[in-house]
Amino acid sequence: MGADNLILLENLEWFDETGQELLHRLPEKSSGEIKFGAQLTVRESQAAVLYYKGRAGDAFGPGRHTLRTGNIPIITKLLSAPWGMISPLRAEVYFVNLKLFPNLKWGTRDPMAFRDSELGFVRLRAHGIFNIRVIQPVLFINTLAGTMGKYNTDQIEEYLGRVVVSRLNDYLGETLDTLFSLPAQFDEMADALKRRLVRDFVRLGLALDELYISSITPPEEVQAAIDDRSRLGVIQDMDKFVRMKAAMAMEKAAQNNGEAGAGLGLGMGLMMPAMFAGMQQQGMAGQAAATATSRCSDCGNSIPAEARFCPLCGHQQIVLMQCTNCGKNLTPGAKFCSRCGQPANQKPPAVICTACNQENLPGAQFCNGCGLKL
């Protein structure tokens, strides 16, 4: 290094070309020898922190500043001979980006468990976005960035997203009763969730500027059940609905098949009175059958005798397979019980007689070896 390079003073400034950097250190490669009298230029959207001898020193706001360190050109080089001509008076400047960082994404990697008052135990997925700002540069550097030369939103987005999901899970369990009232509460939930997250962000030197909930969705089978319930609520007269569908199907068939369709439509027209009479008889029979009721084995609600599921709790009424642990009726192919989580194919433990040590079938009330009550 020539003598001309020894006396040059630095002009320290930083431009964020990506728009994603929260922090940038100068010198970039390692802690450097910022010389006495170096010029520091800080923009309106920035703050700069001078670290000298390993400690945070002055913090600088917008403007041009002159740095005063122990590194004096030429003299410092002569005094640093024992350290290989490298000054031990290390100094670096950390530029912190104070602008708003929008559109950071959060979402559930795994579904969240939620107990719905109407649908029972369901798993939810949630997604949204949030905006952050750095409000305490020194705390942000010491807590998150450390000695890193650069720190951007990609490095913190995943962690903050997990914090948001954790707080959302707690909030849903404490306040939400059923998914049916969920869509009208997104704004209210976002505001309440933001208030819960303030402390988590502040301890990192960050401010949660805004948080939005884009969606909270149950599994496809639960969505289908919700859709079916909505359709049944819209259809007031099932008999008229079936007649309308039949008439629309015949009209479409006539349009698609030309003359043959016309004949088909004529034939169907002659058959319509009989069809409607049959449907009416079926409807009356269905209404008569609907008057017979029974009790749901899970919640005790009064339900139609032919119902396959309880309309209140969703408990399956047709016994195809039962949980060996809690007796919950399970759907075909279920691997785990939706109530207690017990594996569906796990056999219940045998009952051992305390008198003769005879092994009895699960649920047995009397020993098949000695006849004593178990």
C-alpha positions in Angstrom: 0.0 0.0 0.0 1.5 3.3 -1.0 1.8 6.5 1.0 -1.0 8.1 -1.0 -3.5 5.4 0.2 -2.4 6.0 3.9 -3.7 9.5 4.0 -7.0 9.1 2.1 -10.0 9.6 4.3 -13.2 7.6 3.8 -16.6 9.0 2.8 -19.1 6.4 4.2 -22.6 6.2 2.8 -24.9 3.4 1.8 -27.7 2.9 -0.8 -30.2 0.0 -0.5 -30.6 -1.2 -4.1 -32.7 -4.2 -3.2 -35.2 -2.5 -0.9 -35.0 -5.6 1.4 -32.0 -4.8 3.5 -32.6 -3.8 7.1 -28.9 -3.4 8.0 -25.6 -2.9 6.2 -22.1 -2.7 7.7 -19.2 -0.6 6.4 -16.5 -1.7 5.9 -18.2 -4.7 4.3 -15.5 -7.4 4.5 -14.4 -7.1 8.1 -14.0 -4.6 10.9 -11.8 -1.8 9.5 -9.7 1.1 10.3 -12.0 4.1 9.9 -9.7 7.0 10.1 -10.0 10.1 12.2 -11.9 12.7 10.2 -13.8 10.3 8.0 -17.1 11.7 6.6 -20.4 9.9 7.2 -23.5 10.7 5.1 -26.8 9.4 6.5 -30.1 9.7 4.5 -33.5 10.6 5.8 -34.7 7.0 5.9 -31.5 5.8 7.7 -29.8 5.8 11.0 -26.1 5.0 11.5 -24.4 3.5 14.6 -20.6 3.7 15.1 -19.0 0.8 16.8 -15.6 1.6 18.1 -13.3 -0.8 20.1 -16.1 -3.3 20.0 -18.8 -1.1 21.6 -21.7 0.9 20.3 -20.8 4.5 20.3 -22.6 7.4 18.8 -25.8 7.1 16.8 -26.2 9.4 13.8 -29.3 10.8 12.2 -29.8 12.3 8.7 -27.0 14.6 7.5 -23.3 14.7 7.1 -21.1 13.8 10.1 -17.3 13.8 10.8 -16.1 10.7 12.7 -13.4 11.0 15.3 -11.7 7.7 16.1 -8.2 6.8 17.3 -7.0 5.9 13.8 -5.0 8.8 12.6 -3.4 8.4 9.1 0.4 7.6 9.0 0.8 7.7 12.8 -1.5 4.8 13.3 0.3 2.8 10.7 3.6 3.3 12.4 2.2 2.4 15.8 0.4 -0.7 14.5 3.7 -2.4 13.5 3.4 -5.0 16.4 0.1 -6.1 14.9 1.3 -6.7 11.4 0.6 -3.1 10.3 -3.1 -3.5 11.1 -4.5 -1.1 13.6 -6.0 -2.7 16.8 -8.4 0.2 17.1 -11.2 -1.4 15.1 -14.1 0.7 14.0 -17.2 0.0 11.8 -20.4 1.8 11.0 -23.8 0.0 10.8 -26.4 1.6 8.6 -29.9 0.8 9.6 -32.8 1.1 7.2 -35.7 2.9 9.0 -38.2 2.6 6.1 -41.3 0.5 6.2 -40.9 -3.1 5.0 -44.3 -4.2 3.6 -45.8 -7.4 2.3 -43.9 -9.9 4.6 -45.8 -13.1 4.5 -46.9 -15.4 7.4 -48.7 -18.7 7.3 -49.2 -22.1 8.9 -46.7 -24.8 7.8 -48.8 -27.4 9.6 -52.6 -27.1 10.3 -53.6 -25.7 13.7 -55.9 -27.8 15.9 -59.2 -26.1 16.8 -62.3 -27.4 18.5 -65.4 -25.9 16.9 -68.6 -25.8 18.9 -70.7 -27.0 15.9 -68.3 -29.0 13.7 -66.2 -30.6 16.4 -62.4 -31.0 16.2 -61.0 -29.5 12.9 -57.6 -28.4 11.7 -57.2 -24.9 10.2 -54.7 -23.2 7.9 -54.2 -19.5 8.0 -52.2 -17.0 5.9 -51.6 -13.3 5.7 -49.1 -10.4 5.5 -47.5 -7.9 7.9 -45.4 -4.8 7.7 -42.4 -4.0 10.0 -40.1 -1.1 10.8 -36.8 -0.8 12.8 -37.4 1.6 15.7 -34.4 0.9 18.0 -31.3 0.5 15.8 -28.8 -0.5 18.6 -31.2 -3.0 20.1 -31.9 -4.5 16.7 -28.2 -4.8 15.9 -27.3 -6.4 19.3 -30.3 -8.7 19.3 -30.6 -9.9 15.7 -27.9 -8.8 13.4 -24.8 -9.1 15.7 -21.6 -8.9 13.6 -23.3 -9.8 10.3 -22.4 -7.5 7.4 -25.9 -7.6 5.9 -29.3 -8.4 7.3 -32.4 -8.6 5.1 -36.1 -9.4 5.4 -35.6 -13.0 4.1 -33.5 -13.8 7.2 -36.2 -12.7 9.6 -39.5 -13.2 7.8 -39.8 -16.9 8.6 -39.1 -16.4 12.3 -41.6 -13.5 12.7 -44.2 -15.5 10.7 -43.9 -18.4 13.2 -44.4 -15.9 16.1 -47.6 -14.6 14.4 -49.0 -18.1 13.9 -48.3 -19.0 17.5 -50.2 -16.0 18.8 -53.0 -16.6 16.4 -53.4 -20.2 17.6 -53.7 -18.9 21.2 -56.2 -16.2 20.2 -58.5 -18.6 18.3 -58.6 -21.0 21.2 -59.5 -18.3 23.6 -62.0 -16.3 21.6 -63.5 -18.1 18.6 -66.5 -20.3 19.1 -67.3 -21.6 15.6 -66.0 -21.2 12.0 -69.4 -20.0 10.8 -68.8 -16.6 12.4 -65.2 -16.4 11.2 -65.4 -14.4 7.9 -67.0 -11.3 9.6 -64.2 -11.2 12.2 -61.0 -10.9 10.1 -60.4 -7.2 10.8 -61.2 -7.5 14.5 -59.0 -10.5 14.8 -56.1 -8.8 13.0 -56.3 -5.8 15.4 -56.4 -8.0 18.5 -53.6 -10.2 17.2 -51.5 -7.1 16.5 -51.9 -5.9 20.1 -50.7 -9.3 21.3 -47.6 -9.2 19.1 -46.4 -5.7 20.0 -44.1 -6.9 22.9 -42.7 -9.7 20.7 -41.5 -7.3 18.1 -40.4 -4.5 20.4 -37.9 -6.7 22.2 -36.2 -7.1 18.9 -36.1 -3.4 18.2 -38.9 -3.7 15.6 -42.4 -2.3 15.3 -45.3 -4.2 13.8 -46.7 -1.5 11.6 -49.7 -3.5 10.3 -51.0 -7.1 10.1 -53.6 -8.6 7.8 -55.3 -11.9 7.7 -55.9 -13.2 4.2 -57.6 -16.5 4.9 -58.4 -19.0 7.6 -59.5 -22.3 5.9 -60.5 -25.7 7.2 -59.8 -29.0 5.4 -61.6 -29.7 2.1 -64.0 -32.2 3.8 -65.0 -29.6 6.4 -65.5 -27.0 3.7 -67.8 -29.4 1.8 -69.9 -30.0 4.9 -70.2 -26.2 5.4 -71.2 -25.8 1.7 -73.8 -28.6 2.1 -75.3 -26.9 5.1 -75.5 -23.6 3.3 -77.3 -25.2 0.3 -79.8 -26.8 2.6 -80.4 -23.4 4.2 -81.2 -21.8 0.9 -83.5 -24.5 -0.4 -86.8 -24.0 1.3 -89.0 -26.5 -0.7 -87.0 -29.6 -1.7 -89.9 -31.0 -3.8 -90.1 -27.8 -6.0 -86.3 -27.8 -6.3 -86.3 -31.4 -7.6 -89.0 -30.6 -10.1 -87.2 -27.5 -11.4 -84.0 -29.5 -11.8 -85.8 -32.2 -13.8 -87.5 -29.7 -16.1 -84.1 -27.9 -16.7 -82.5 -31.3 -17.5 -85.2 -32.2 -20.1 -85.0 -28.7 -21.7 -81.2 -29.0 -22.1 -81.6 -32.5 -23.5 -84.0 -31.3 -26.1 -81.7 -28.4 -27.2 -78.7 -30.6 -27.6 -80.3 -33.5 -29.6 -82.4 -31.6 -32.2 -85.3 -33.6 -33.6 -84.5 -36.6 -31.6 -84.3 -34.3 -28.6 -87.7 -32.9 -29.5 -89.2 -36.5 -29.5 -87.4 -37.2 -26.2 -88.8 -34.0 -24.8 -92.3 -34.9 -25.9 -92.0 -38.4 -24.4 -90.6 -36.9 -21.2 -93.4 -34.4 -21.2 -95.9 -37.3 -21.2 -94.0 -38.9 -18.4 -93.7 -35.8 -16.3 -97.0 -36.1 -14.5 -96.2 -39.6 -13.4 -92.7 -38.5 -12.4 -93.9 -35.6 -10.4 -96.6 -37.8 -8.8 -94.0 -40.3 -7.9 -91.7 -37.6 -6.5 -94.6 -36.2 -4.5 -95.3 -39.6 -3.1 -91.7 -40.1 -2.2 -91.6 -36.6 -0.6 -94.6 -37.5 1.5 -93.0 -40.8 2.4 -89.8 -38.9 3.3 -91.8 -36.5 5.4 -93.5 -39.3 7.2 -90.1 -41.0 7.8 -88.6 -37.7 9.0 -91.2 -37.6 11.8 -89.5 -40.6 13.4 -86.7 -39.4 15.6 -83.9 -40.8 17.7 -81.1 -39.6 20.0 -77.6 -38.9 19.0 -75.3 -41.2 21.0 -72.7 -38.5 21.3 -74.5 -35.3 22.3 -78.0 -36.6 23.0 -79.7 -34.2 20.5 -83.0 -35.3 18.9 -82.4 -36.3 15.3 -84.3 -38.0 12.4 -84.2 -41.7 12.7 -82.7 -42.1 9.2 -80.0 -39.4 9.7 -76.5 -40.5 9.0 -74.9 -37.6 10.9 -76.1 -35.5 13.8 -76.8 -32.0 12.5 -75.7 -30.5 15.9 -72.3 -32.2 16.5 -71.7 -34.0 13.2 -71.4 -37.4 15.0 -71.8 -40.3 12.6 -74.9 -42.4 13.4 -74.2 -45.4 11.1 -71.8 -47.6 13.0 -69.2 -48.9 10.5 -66.2 -48.8 12.8 -65.8 -47.6 16.4 -62.8 -46.2 18.4 -61.7 -48.9 20.8 -60.7 -46.3 23.3 -63.7 -43.9 23.6 -66.4 -45.5 21.5 -66.6 -42.7 18.9 -68.2 -43.8 15.6 -65.5 -43.5 12.8 -65.8 -43.1 9.1 -64.5 -45.9 6.8 -60.8 -45.8 6.3 -60.1 -43.5 9.3 -56.7 -44.0 10.8 -57.2 -42.0 14.0 -60.1 -41.2 16.2 -61.4 -37.6 15.7 -62.2 -37.3 19.4 -59.3 -38.8 21.3 -56.7 -39.3 18.6 -56.3 -43.0 19.4 -55.2 -45.1 16.3 -58.3 -46.6 14.8 -56.7 -50.0 14.1 -55.3 -50.4 17.6 -56.9 -53.4 19.5 -58.2 -52.7 23.0 -56.4 -54.4 25.8 -57.7 -57.8 27.0 -59.4 -58.0 30.4 -57.5 -60.3 32.8 -59.4 -62.0 35.6 -57.9 -61.3 39.0 -59.1 -64.6 40.4 -57.9 -67.1 37.8 -55.7 -64.9 35.5 -57.9 -66.0 32.5 -57.7 -63.6 29.5 -61.1 -62.3 28.4 -62.3 -60.3 25.5 -62.4 -56.5 25.8 -65.7 -55.4 27.3 -66.4 -58.7 29.0 -68.3 -58.4 32.3 -67.8 -62.0 33.5 -64.8 -64.3 33.4 -65.1 -67.1 30.8 -62.8 -69.2 33.0 -64.3 -69.0 36.5 -67.5 -67.1 36.0 -66.7 -64.3 38.5 -67.7 -60.7 37.7 -64.8 -58.8 36.2 
